[in-house]
């Protein structure tokens, strides 16, 4: 496996702003080979991939956008039905990004909210996703359907952030850095911020303090509680499956590990599943970068 310390620093990846339909996304890109899109989650940005992307760029054309509403990408206002921040719309953003880069299809690897965008993209646009990787999630509809007292306490943010605007935004605004730090630390295995790079942590704190981006992140979860859940439920009821071969990677102390048999849950939406685990909590790329790189390279080996 490549030594991640010997690669081009992620900060040196060329960055551009690319029009993708009704939003412009901030995109980092480096490497050669088959295209590989990396999608981050909440409350992070593309910087979440800083310890992983350089090694993957030795083998792939690595494309790392900030999702709409996050990082340096546009943060449009939400709509009444929260479709503006649905994973269907975010998936369309990535399809538009591929179009703008003249790429017919790509491998897509996502973590957390980015993984939800990735699998919705694979369902809605099967011809655009060659191979799919999801890290540290089970499907949105399936998670809601299995909601228990334990999951409600562990994932309280699902209901908190989905409350009508502006309640969560106002509460977070009282101490955005404190809320950001609490969220990040509490989801790691060791319950501290030590795994996060200083520059990335500063970016996540700044993002949480920016009203438009805080509102966008809440809209992301409002969509998760409504339209995203409904789309998943409809697909499961209709027997639709993800066509692309899928890697499911999760931590032994993360959220999916507490959901019973997460691989069996994924079987409701996918048939060709490769399962891998790592020792850690929710933030795979920071807590177990070598394991993420190894799992991704093994899954994508000799596939262009």
Phi and psi in degrees as GROMACS dihedral restraints (atoms count N, CA, C in turn):
[ dihedral_restraints ]
;  ai    aj    ak    al  type     phi  dphi    fc
    3     4     5     6     1   -59.3    20    10
    4     5     6     7     1   147.0    20    10
    6     7     8     9     1   -77.9    20    10
    7     8     9    10     1   116.3    20    10
    9    10    11    12     1   -67.2    20    10
   10    11    12    13     1   -16.2    20    10
   12    13    14    15     1   -83.4    20    10
   13    14    15    16     1   -10.6    20    10
   15    16    17    18     1   -98.6    20    10
   16    17    18    19     1     5.4    20    10
   18    19    20    21     1   -94.4    20    10
   19    20    21    22     1   166.5    20    10
   21    22    23    24     1   -55.4    20    10
   22    23    24    25     1   126.7    20    10
   24    25    26    27     1   -59.4    20    10
   25    26    27    28     1   145.2    20    10
   27    28    29    30     1   -60.2    20    10
   28    29    30    31     1   -31.5    20    10
   30    31    32    33     1   -63.6    20    10
   31    32    33    34     1   -17.5    20    10
   33    34    35    36     1   -93.1    20    10
   34    35    36    37     1    -4.6    20    10
   36    37    38    39     1   -61.1    20    10
   37    38    39    40     1   127.7    20    10
   39    40    41    42     1   -56.3    20    10
   40    41    42    43     1   135.9    20    10
   42    43    44    45     1  -118.2    20    10
   43    44    45    46     1   138.0    20    10
   45    46    47    48     1  -142.6    20    10
   46    47    48    49     1   164.3    20    10
   48    49    50    51     1  -108.5    20    10
   49    50    51    52     1   125.7    20    10
   51    52    53    54     1  -124.6    20    10
   52    53    54    55     1   127.4    20    10
   54    55    56    57     1   -69.3    20    10
   55    56    57    58     1   126.7    20    10
   57    58    59    60     1  -132.7    20    10
   58    59    60    61     1    78.3    20    10
   60    61    62    63     1    72.9    20    10
   61    62    63    64     1  -124.5    20    10
   63    64    65    66     1   -87.9    20    10
   64    65    66    67     1     4.8    20    10
   66    67    68    69     1  -132.6    20    10
   67    68    69    70     1   158.6    20    10
   69    70    71    72     1  -111.7    20    10
   70    71    72    73     1   127.0    20    10
   72    73    74    75     1  -103.4    20    10
   73    74    75    76     1   143.5    20    10
   75    76    77    78     1   -85.2    20    10
   76    77    78    79     1   126.9    20    10
   78    79    80    81     1  -133.4    20    10
   79    80    81    82     1   129.6    20    10
   81    82    83    84     1  -101.0    20    10
   82    83    84    85     1   144.1    20    10
   84    85    86    87     1  -151.5    20    10
   85    86    87    88     1   135.6    20    10
   87    88    89    90     1  -162.8    20    10
   88    89    90    91     1   161.6    20    10
   90    91    92    93     1    98.3    20    10
   91    92    93    94     1   172.1    20    10
   93    94    95    96     1  -135.2    20    10
   94    95    96    97     1   156.1    20    10
   96    97    98    99     1   123.0    20    10
   97    98    99   100     1  -161.6    20    10
   99   100   101   102     1   -63.4    20    10
  100   101   102   103     1   141.4    20    10
  102   103   104   105     1   -67.6    20    10
  103   104   105   106     1   136.9    20    10
  105   106   107   108     1  -133.2    20    10
  106   107   108   109     1   115.5    20    10
  108   109   110   111     1   -95.8    20    10
  109   110   111   112     1   130.8    20    10
  111   112   113   114     1  -112.8    20    10
  112   113   114   115     1   124.2    20    10
  114   115   116   117     1  -117.0    20    10
  115   116   117   118     1   127.7    20    10
  117   118   119   120     1   -86.2    20    10
  118   119   120   121     1   174.0    20    10
  120   121   122   123     1  -120.7    20    10
  121   122   123   124     1  -164.2    20    10
  123   124   125   126     1   -92.4    20    10
  124   125   126   127     1   143.3    20    10
  126   127   128   129     1   -98.3    20    10
  127   128   129   130     1    48.7    20    10
  129   130   131   132     1  -106.1    20    10
  130   131   132   133     1  -168.8    20    10
  132   133   134   135     1  -139.4    20    10
  133   134   135   136     1  -169.5    20    10
  135   136   137   138     1   -56.4    20    10
  136   137   138   139     1   -21.3    20    10
  138   139   140   141     1   -61.7    20    10
  139   140   141   142     1   -17.0    20    10
  141   142   143   144     1   -59.5    20    10
  142   143   144   145     1   -24.8    20    10
  144   145   146   147     1   -92.6    20    10
  145   146   147   148     1     8.6    20    10
  147   148   149   150     1   -59.8    20    10
  148   149   150   151     1   -33.3    20    10
  150   151   152   153     1   -89.1    20    10
  151   152   153   154     1    -5.5    20    10
  153   154   155   156     1  -115.5    20    10
  154   155   156   157     1   -43.5    20    10
  156   157   158   159     1   -57.0    20    10
  157   158   159   160     1   -41.8    20    10
  159   160   161   162     1   -59.7    20    10
  160   161   162   163     1   -39.5    20    10
  162   163   164   165     1   -68.4    20    10
  163   164   165   166     1   -40.1    20    10
  165   166   167   168     1   -67.2    20    10
  166   167   168   169     1   -29.2    20    10
  168   169   170   171     1   -69.8    20    10
  169   170   171   172     1   -11.9    20    10
  171   172   173   174     1   -70.4    20    10
  172   173   174   175     1   -18.8    20    10
  174   175   176   177     1  -121.7    20    10
  175   176   177   178     1   -20.3    20    10
  177   178   179   180     1  -136.1    20    10
  178   179   180   181     1   160.2    20    10
  180   181   182   183     1   -81.1    20    10
  181   182   183   184     1    97.0    20    10
  183   184   185   186     1   -90.5    20    10
  184   185   186   187     1   125.7    20    10
  186   187   188   189     1  -123.2    20    10
  187   188   189   190     1   118.7    20    10
  189   190   191   192     1  -127.4    20    10
  190   191   192   193     1    93.8    20    10
  192   193   194   195     1   -87.9    20    10
  193   194   195   196     1   155.3    20    10
  195   196   197   198     1   -79.8    20    10
  196   197   198   199     1   130.2    20    10
  198   199   200   201     1   -62.2    20    10
  199   200   201   202     1   157.9    20    10
  201   202   203   204     1   -55.2    20    10
  202   203   204   205     1   136.5    20    10
  204   205   206   207     1    89.6    20    10
  205   206   207   208     1   -13.4    20    10
  207   208   209   210     1  -116.2    20    10
  208   209   210   211     1   156.4    20    10
  210   211   212   213     1    58.9    20    10
  211   212   213   214     1  -126.9    20    10
  213   214   215   216     1  -104.9    20    10
  214   215   216   217     1     9.9    20    10
  216   217   218   219     1   -80.8    20    10
  217   218   219   220     1   163.1    20    10
  219   220   221   222     1   -60.6    20    10
  220   221   222   223     1   147.7    20    10
  222   223   224   225     1  -124.4    20    10
  223   224   225   226     1    79.9    20    10
  225   226   227   228     1   -68.1    20    10
  226   227   228   229     1   158.7    20    10
  228   229   230   231     1   -66.3    20    10
  229   230   231   232     1   153.1    20    10
  231   232   233   234     1   -76.7    20    10
  232   233   234   235     1   167.0    20    10
  234   235   236   237     1  -118.0    20    10
  235   236   237   238     1   171.9    20    10
  237   238   239   240     1   -60.0    20    10
  238   239   240   241     1   -36.2    20    10
  240   241   242   243     1   -92.7    20    10
  241   242   243   244     1     2.2    20    10
  243   244   245   246     1    62.1    20    10
  244   245   246   247     1    22.1    20    10
  246   247   248   249     1   -69.6    20    10
  247   248   249   250     1   -23.5    20    10
  249   250   251   252     1   -61.6    20    10
  250   251   252   253     1   -27.4    20    10
  252   253   254   255     1  -117.5    20    10
  253   254   255   256     1    20.8    20    10
  255   256   257   258     1   -69.2    20    10
  256   257   258   259     1   154.8    20    10
  258   259   260   261     1   -68.6    20    10
  259   260   261   262     1   -23.4    20    10
  261   262   263   264     1   -63.3    20    10
  262   263   264   265     1   -46.3    20    10
  264   265   266   267     1   -68.5    20    10
  265   266   267   268     1   -41.2    20    10
  267   268   269   270     1   -63.2    20    10
  268   269   270   271     1   -36.4    20    10
  270   271   272   273     1   -63.8    20    10
  271   272   273   274     1   -38.4    20    10
  273   274   275   276     1   -62.4    20    10
  274   275   276   277     1   -36.0    20    10
  276   277   278   279     1   -57.4    20    10
  277   278   279   280     1   -43.7    20    10
  279   280   281   282     1   -71.7    20    10
  280   281   282   283     1   -35.5    20    10
  282   283   284   285     1   -61.7    20    10
  283   284   285   286     1   -43.3    20    10
  285   286   287   288     1   -64.1    20    10
  286   287   288   289     1   -34.5    20    10
  288   289   290   291     1   -63.9    20    10
  289   290   291   292     1   -45.4    20    10
  291   292   293   294     1   -59.5    20    10
  292   293   294   295     1   -41.6    20    10
  294   295   296   297     1   -60.3    20    10
  295   296   297   298     1   -44.2    20    10
  297   298   299   300     1   -64.5    20    10
  298   299   300   301     1   -29.7    20    10
  300   301   302   303     1   -92.7    20    10
  301   302   303   304     1     3.6    20    10
  303   304   305   306     1    59.6    20    10
  304   305   306   307     1    44.6    20    10
  306   307   308   309     1  -114.8    20    10
  307   308   309   310     1   118.6    20    10
  309   310   311   312     1   -69.2    20    10
  310   311   312   313     1   -31.4    20    10
  312   313   314   315     1  -159.6    20    10
  313   314   315   316     1   166.3    20    10
  315   316   317   318     1  -155.5    20    10
  316   317   318   319     1   158.2    20    10
  318   319   320   321     1   -74.6    20    10
  319   320   321   322     1   145.0    20    10
  321   322   323   324     1  -132.0    20    10
  322   323   324   325     1   124.9    20    10
  324   325   326   327     1  -124.5    20    10
  325   326   327   328     1   122.7    20    10
  327   328   329   330     1  -130.6    20    10
  328   329   330   331     1   150.7    20    10
  330   331   332   333     1  -118.8    20    10
  331   332   333   334     1   137.7    20    10
  333   334   335   336     1    57.4    20    10
  334   335   336   337     1  -126.1    20    10
  336   337   338   339     1   -60.2    20    10
  337   338   339   340     1   -34.2    20    10
  339   340   341   342     1   -63.8    20    10
  340   341   342   343     1   -32.1    20    10
  342   343   344   345     1   -68.5    20    10
  343   344   345   346     1   -32.6    20    10
  345   346   347   348     1   -70.0    20    10
  346   347   348   349     1   -36.7    20    10
  348   349   350   351     1   -64.0    20    10
  349   350   351   352     1   -42.5    20    10
  351   352   353   354     1   -63.5    20    10
  352   353   354   355     1   -46.7    20    10
  354   355   356   357     1   -75.0    20    10
  355   356   357   358     1   -29.5    20    10
  357   358   359   360     1   -67.2    20    10
  358   359   360   361     1   -39.3    20    10
  360   361   362   363     1   -60.9    20    10
  361   362   363   364     1   -41.6    20    10
  363   364   365   366     1   -65.4    20    10
  364   365   366   367     1   -34.4    20    10
  366   367   368   369     1   -73.4    20    10
  367   368   369   370     1   -42.9    20    10
  369   370   371   372     1   -81.6    20    10
  370   371   372   373     1   -29.2    20    10
  372   373   374   375     1  -134.3    20    10
  373   374   375   376     1    64.1    20    10
  375   376   377   378     1   -60.6    20    10
  376   377   378   379     1   -25.3    20    10
  378   379   380   381     1   -75.6    20    10
  379   380   381   382     1   -11.8    20    10
  381   382   383   384     1  -100.2    20    10
  382   383   384   385     1   -11.2    20    10
  384   385   386   387     1  -113.6    20    10
  385   386   387   388     1   112.6    20    10
  387   388   389   390     1   -74.5    20    10
  388   389   390   391     1   -55.9    20    10
  390   391   392   393     1  -138.6    20    10
  391   392   393   394     1   145.0    20    10
  393   394   395   396     1  -118.0    20    10
  394   395   396   397     1   135.1    20    10
  396   397   398   399     1  -124.8    20    10
  397   398   399   400     1   131.2    20    10
  399   400   401   402     1  -123.4    20    10
  400   401   402   403     1   134.0    20    10
  402   403   404   405     1  -120.0    20    10
  403   404   405   406     1   122.1    20    10
  405   406   407   408     1    67.5    20    10
  406   407   408   409     1    38.3    20    10
  408   409   410   411     1  -144.8    20    10
  409   410   411   412     1   161.2    20    10
  411   412   413   414     1  -116.5    20    10
  412   413   414   415     1   164.1    20    10
  414   415   416   417     1   -55.4    20    10
  415   416   417   418     1   145.7    20    10
  417   418   419   420     1   -56.5    20    10
  418   419   420   421     1   -52.2    20    10
  420   421   422   423     1   -60.9    20    10
  421   422   423   424     1   -39.0    20    10
  423   424   425   426     1   -66.7    20    10
  424   425   426   427     1   -37.0    20    10
  426   427   428   429     1   -67.4    20    10
  427   428   429   430     1   -44.8    20    10
  429   430   431   432     1   -61.0    20    10
  430   431   432   433     1   -40.3    20    10
  432   433   434   435     1   -65.5    20    10
  433   434   435   436     1   -24.0    20    10
  435   436   437   438     1  -103.7    20    10
  436   437   438   439     1    17.3    20    10
  438   439   440   441     1   -59.7    20    10
  439   440   441   442     1   129.1    20    10
  441   442   443   444     1  -131.6    20    10
  442   443   444   445     1   176.4    20    10
  444   445   446   447     1   -59.9    20    10
  445   446   447   448     1   -39.7    20    10
  447   448   449   450     1   -66.0    20    10
  448   449   450   451     1   -45.1    20    10
  450   451   452   453     1   -69.0    20    10
  451   452   453   454     1   -33.5    20    10
  453   454   455   456     1   -63.4    20    10
  454   455   456   457     1   -37.7    20    10
  456   457   458   459     1   -73.5    20    10
  457   458   459   460     1   -42.0    20    10
  459   460   461   462     1   -70.3    20    10
  460   461   462   463     1   -36.3    20    10
  462   463   464   465     1  -118.1    20    10
  463   464   465   466     1    44.6    20    10
  465   466   467   468     1   -57.4    20    10
  466   467   468   469     1   -27.2    20    10
  468   469   470   471     1   -63.9    20    10
  469   470   471   472     1   -23.6    20    10
  471   472   473   474     1   -61.3    20    10
  472   473   474   475     1   -40.6    20    10
  474   475   476   477     1   -87.9    20    10
  475   476   477   478     1   -34.9    20    10
  477   478   479   480     1   -63.6    20    10
  478   479   480   481     1   -52.9    20    10
  480   481   482   483     1   -68.4    20    10
  481   482   483   484     1   -22.8    20    10
  483   484   485   486     1   -84.3    20    10
  484   485   486   487     1    -2.9    20    10
  486   487   488   489     1   -63.8    20    10
  487   488   489   490     1   154.3    20    10
  489   490   491   492     1   -57.6    20    10
  490   491   492   493     1   143.2    20    10
  492   493   494   495     1   -65.3    20    10
  493   494   495   496     1   141.4    20    10
  495   496   497   498     1  -108.0    20    10
  496   497   498   499     1    26.2    20    10
  498   499   500   501     1   -58.0    20    10
  499   500   501   502     1   -59.2    20    10
  501   502   503   504     1   -65.3    20    10
  502   503   504   505     1   -35.2    20    10
  504   505   506   507     1   -59.4    20    10
  505   506   507   508     1   -44.3    20    10
  507   508   509   510     1   -66.7    20    10
  508   509   510   511     1   -39.1    20    10
  510   511   512   513     1   -68.1    20    10
  511   512   513   514     1   -42.2    20    10
  513   514   515   516     1   -64.9    20    10
  514   515   516   517     1   -38.4    20    10
  516   517   518   519     1   -61.9    20    10
  517   518   519   520     1   -20.5    20    10
  519   520   521   522     1   -66.2    20    10
  520   521   522   523     1   -29.3    20    10
  522   523   524   525     1  -159.8    20    10
  523   524   525   526     1    70.7    20    10
  525   526   527   528     1   -61.7    20    10
  526   527   528   529     1   -39.4    20    10
  528   529   530   531     1   -66.8    20    10
  529   530   531   532     1   -42.4    20    10
  531   532   533   534     1   -61.3    20    10
  532   533   534   535     1   -41.4    20    10
  534   535   536   537     1   -67.6    20    10
  535   536   537   538     1   -42.9    20    10
  537   538   539   540     1   -61.5    20    10
  538   539   540   541     1   -48.2    20    10
  540   541   542   543     1   -63.3    20    10
  541   542   543   544     1   -41.8    20    10
  543   544   545   546     1   -61.1    20    10
  544   545   546   547     1   -45.2    20    10
  546   547   548   549     1   -61.9    20    10
  547   548   549   550     1   -50.4    20    10
  549   550   551   552     1   -61.9    20    10
  550   551   552   553     1   -50.8    20    10
  552   553   554   555     1   -64.6    20    10
  553   554   555   556     1   -41.7    20    10
  555   556   557   558     1   -68.4    20    10
  556   557   558   559     1   -19.0    20    10
  558   559   560   561     1   -95.2    20    10
  559   560   561   562     1    -2.8    20    10
  561   562   563   564     1   -85.5    20    10
  562   563   564   565     1   160.9    20    10
  564   565   566   567     1   -64.9    20    10
  565   566   567   568     1   -36.6    20    10
  567   568   569   570     1   -94.5    20    10
  568   569   570   571     1    -0.1    20    10
  570   571   572   573     1    59.2    20    10
  571   572   573   574     1    40.5    20    10
  573   574   575   576     1  -147.0    20    10
  574   575   576   577     1   174.1    20    10
  576   577   578   579     1   -95.6    20    10
  577   578   579   580     1     7.2    20    10
  579   580   581   582     1   -61.7    20    10
  580   581   582   583     1   -24.1    20    10
  582   583   584   585     1   -81.5    20    10
  583   584   585   586     1   -10.4    20    10
  585   586   587   588     1   -95.0    20    10
  586   587   588   589     1   132.2    20    10
  588   589   590   591     1   -60.9    20    10
  589   590   591   592     1   143.8    20    10
  591   592   593   594     1   -59.4    20    10
  592   593   594   595     1   -42.9    20    10
  594   595   596   597     1   -66.5    20    10
  595   596   597   598     1   -40.3    20    10
  597   598   599   600     1   -65.4    20    10
  598   599   600   601     1   -43.8    20    10
  600   601   602   603     1   -61.6    20    10
  601   602   603   604     1   -40.5    20    10
  603   604   605   606     1   -62.8    20    10
  604   605   606   607     1   -39.1    20    10
  606   607   608   609     1   -67.1    20    10
  607   608   609   610     1   -39.6    20    10
  609   610   611   612     1   -67.2    20    10
  610   611   612   613     1   -39.7    20    10
  612   613   614   615     1   -64.8    20    10
  613   614   615   616     1   -43.2    20    10
  615   616   617   618     1   -64.1    20    10
  616   617   618   619     1   -39.7    20    10
  618   619   620   621     1   -62.3    20    10
  619   620   621   622     1   -43.8    20    10
  621   622   623   624     1   -64.4    20    10
  622   623   624   625     1   -29.4    20    10
  624   625   626   627     1   -83.6    20    10
  625   626   627   628     1   -10.2    20    10
  627   628   629   630     1   -88.2    20    10
  628   629   630   631     1   117.1    20    10
  630   631   632   633     1   -53.7    20    10
  631   632   633   634     1   -43.4    20    10
  633   634   635   636     1   -65.4    20    10
  634   635   636   637     1   -35.1    20    10
  636   637   638   639     1   -80.2    20    10
  637   638   639   640     1   -35.8    20    10
  639   640   641   642     1   -60.9    20    10
  640   641   642   643     1   -42.7    20    10
  642   643   644   645     1   -63.3    20    10
  643   644   645   646     1   -38.8    20    10
  645   646   647   648     1   -65.0    20    10
  646   647   648   649     1   -41.1    20    10
  648   649   650   651     1   -65.5    20    10
  649   650   651   652     1   -38.7    20    10
  651   652   653   654     1   -64.4    20    10
  652   653   654   655     1   -40.8    20    10
  654   655   656   657     1   -61.8    20    10
  655   656   657   658     1   -36.4    20    10
  657   658   659   660     1   -55.3    20    10
  658   659   660   661     1   -44.7    20    10
  660   661   662   663     1   -78.5    20    10
  661   662   663   664     1   -29.0    20    10
  663   664   665   666     1   -63.7    20    10
  664   665   666   667     1   -40.4    20    10
  666   667   668   669     1   -62.7    20    10
  667   668   669   670     1   -39.8    20    10
  669   670   671   672     1   -61.2    20    10
  670   671   672   673     1   -35.7    20    10
  672   673   674   675     1   -78.6    20    10
  673   674   675   676     1   -16.1    20    10
  675   676   677   678     1  -120.3    20    10
  676   677   678   679     1   -89.8    20    10
  678   679   680   681     1   -64.4    20    10
  679   680   681   682     1   -39.3    20    10
  681   682   683   684     1   -63.5    20    10
  682   683   684   685     1   -44.6    20    10
  684   685   686   687     1   -62.0    20    10
  685   686   687   688     1   -43.0    20    10
  687   688   689   690     1   -64.1    20    10
  688   689   690   691     1   -40.5    20    10
  690   691   692   693     1   -64.7    20    10
  691   692   693   694     1   -42.4    20    10
  693   694   695   696     1   -61.6    20    10
  694   695   696   697     1   -47.4    20    10
  696   697   698   699     1   -58.7    20    10
  697   698   699   700     1   -41.9    20    10
  699   700   701   702     1   -65.0    20    10
  700   701   702   703     1   -40.1    20    10
  702   703   704   705     1   -66.0    20    10
  703   704   705   706     1   -42.9    20    10
  705   706   707   708     1   -64.7    20    10
  706   707   708   709     1   -43.4    20    10
  708   709   710   711     1   -63.9    20    10
  709   710   711   712     1   -33.6    20    10
  711   712   713   714     1   -83.8    20    10
  712   713   714   715     1    -6.5    20    10
  714   715   716   717     1    76.8    20    10
  715   716   717   718     1    18.7    20    10
  717   718   719   720     1   -73.2    20    10
  718   719   720   721     1   143.1    20    10
  720   721   722   723     1  -130.3    20    10
  721   722   723   724     1   153.3    20    10
  723   724   725   726     1   -67.4    20    10
  724   725   726   727     1   125.1    20    10
  726   727   728   729     1   -78.2    20    10
  727   728   729   730     1   -34.1    20    10
  729   730   731   732     1   -71.6    20    10
  730   731   732   733     1   144.3    20    10
  732   733   734   735     1   -56.5    20    10
  733   734   735   736     1   140.9    20    10
  735   736   737   738     1  -127.6    20    10
  736   737   738   739     1   133.2    20    10
  738   739   740   741     1   -96.6    20    10
  739   740   741   742     1   128.3    20    10
  741   742   743   744     1  -115.5    20    10
  742   743   744   745     1   110.9    20    10
  744   745   746   747     1  -115.7    20    10
  745   746   747   748     1   129.0    20    10
  747   748   749   750     1  -147.5    20    10
  748   749   750   751     1   158.0    20    10
  750   751   752   753     1   -84.3    20    10
  751   752   753   754     1   151.9    20    10
  753   754   755   756     1   -74.8    20    10
  754   755   756   757     1    -7.5    20    10
  756   757   758   759     1  -128.3    20    10
  757   758   759   760     1    26.6    20    10
  759   760   761   762     1   -98.9    20    10
  760   761   762   763     1  -169.9    20    10
  762   763   764   765     1   -67.3    20    10
  763   764   765   766     1   -48.5    20    10
  765   766   767   768     1   -60.3    20    10
  766   767   768   769     1   -33.1    20    10
  768   769   770   771     1   -61.8    20    10
  769   770   771   772     1   -20.9    20    10
  771   772   773   774     1   -95.0    20    10
  772   773   774   775     1     5.6    20    10
  774   775   776   777     1  -104.1    20    10
  775   776   777   778     1    21.3    20    10
  777   778   779   780     1    92.4    20    10
  778   779   780   781     1  -114.8    20    10
  780   781   782   783     1  -112.4    20    10
  781   782   783   784     1    88.9    20    10
  783   784   785   786     1   -64.2    20    10
  784   785   786   787     1   -32.4    20    10
  786   787   788   789     1   -64.8    20    10
  787   788   789   790     1   -39.2    20    10
  789   790   791   792     1   -66.5    20    10
  790   791   792   793     1   -34.8    20    10
  792   793   794   795     1   -64.5    20    10
  793   794   795   796     1   -42.3    20    10
  795   796   797   798     1   -63.7    20    10
  796   797   798   799     1   -26.9    20    10
  798   799   800   801     1   -62.9    20    10
  799   800   801   802     1   -15.6    20    10
  801   802   803   804     1   -68.7    20    10
  802   803   804   805     1   -24.6    20    10
  804   805   806   807     1  -121.2    20    10
  805   806   807   808     1   -10.3    20    10
  807   808   809   810     1  -141.7    20    10
  808   809   810   811     1   150.2    20    10
  810   811   812   813     1  -110.3    20    10
  811   812   813   814     1   -42.4    20    10
  813   814   815   816     1   -98.7    20    10
  814   815   816   817     1    88.5    20    10
  816   817   818   819     1  -116.9    20    10
  817   818   819   820     1   127.7    20    10
  819   820   821   822     1  -105.3    20    10
  820   821   822   823     1   125.6    20    10
  822   823   824   825     1  -107.0    20    10
  823   824   825   826     1   133.5    20    10
  825   826   827   828     1  -139.5    20    10
  826   827   828   829     1   150.4    20    10
  828   829   830   831     1  -129.4    20    10
  829   830   831   832     1   162.8    20    10
  831   832   833   834     1  -138.6    20    10
  832   833   834   835     1   161.7    20    10
  834   835   836   837     1   -87.6    20    10
  835   836   837   838     1   105.9    20    10
  837   838   839   840     1   165.7    20    10
  838   839   840   841     1  -175.2    20    10
  840   841   842   843     1   -95.3    20    10
  841   842   843   844     1  -139.4    20    10
  843   844   845   846     1   -77.4    20    10
  844   845   846   847     1   -33.8    20    10
  846   847   848   849     1   -90.8    20    10
  847   848   849   850     1    78.9    20    10
  849   850   851   852     1   -55.9    20    10
  850   851   852   853     1   -46.9    20    10
  852   853   854   855     1   -68.1    20    10
  853   854   855   856     1   -27.1    20    10
  855   856   857   858     1   -90.7    20    10
  856   857   858   859     1   -37.9    20    10
  858   859   860   861     1   -83.7    20    10
  859   860   861   862     1   -29.1    20    10
  861   862   863   864     1  -145.4    20    10
  862   863   864   865     1    59.4    20    10
  864   865   866   867     1   -61.6    20    10
  865   866   867   868     1   -40.3    20    10
  867   868   869   870     1   -61.4    20    10
  868   869   870   871     1   -40.7    20    10
  870   871   872   873     1   -66.4    20    10
  871   872   873   874     1   -37.9    20    10
  873   874   875   876     1   -64.9    20    10
  874   875   876   877     1   -45.4    20    10
  876   877   878   879     1   -60.8    20    10
  877   878   879   880     1   -48.3    20    10
  879   880   881   882     1   -61.4    20    10
  880   881   882   883     1   -45.4    20    10
  882   883   884   885     1   -63.7    20    10
  883   884   885   886     1   -41.0    20    10
  885   886   887   888     1   -66.5    20    10
  886   887   888   889     1   -45.5    20    10
  888   889   890   891     1   -66.1    20    10
  889   890   891   892     1   -39.5    20    10
  891   892   893   894     1   -62.9    20    10
  892   893   894   895     1   -42.4    20    10
  894   895   896   897     1   -69.8    20    10
  895   896   897   898     1   -35.3    20    10
  897   898   899   900     1   -96.9    20    10
  898   899   900   901     1     2.5    20    10
  900   901   902   903     1   -56.8    20    10
  901   902   903   904     1   131.1    20    10
  903   904   905   906     1    61.3    20    10
  904   905   906   907     1    24.1    20    10
  906   907   908   909     1  -120.8    20    10
  907   908   909   910     1   121.5    20    10
